[in-house]
Amino acid sequence: MRASIWIGTVAITGFGVWHFVYASGPGVSQVEPLLRSYLESEHDCAGSLDVESLENVSVGRYTEAMGGWPVYADHVEVCRTHDAQPYASTTTATYDGSHDAERRVAAAFARRTPAGGFELYEPVLLEAGQRDMQRAMRSALDGIRVN
């Protein structure tokens, strides 16, 4: 009888530890360095991309439809493209997401890796919508003639 109570107590304690360690979402300190790296590597910048500002990082509640936790942050990204031919020039494009956290616009989503850590990603649902939007924009711009 004592052995079964002891085994039950150990099992419940083990489940509780697993639940709070592995089922809980990531903290800001875990996500912030991942977010900077993600933002600098995951964009369509033909040159160098710098995250000039990254503030107010927070993690939202788990979203089943997206398969992870939304990560919100105010951020400003600058893409610099260097053209060498025929004239040396630099083109700069800036994304100003300095109010994205306030507006609850997710910069990325976090999910747990098989090893127990976290990674940031863009859900497939959002990728498909982004591709469709880019395709529609390209076809709309192809129809424009400049005289």
Protein Blocks (a to p, Z undefined) as FASTA:
>chain_A
ZZmmmmmmmmmmmmmmmmmmmmpccdfklmmmmmmmmmmmmcccfbdcddfbdghiacdd
ddfknopacdddddddddddddfbfbdcdddddddfklmmmnopafbdcdddfkopacdd
ddfklmmmmmmmmmmmmmmmmmpccZZ
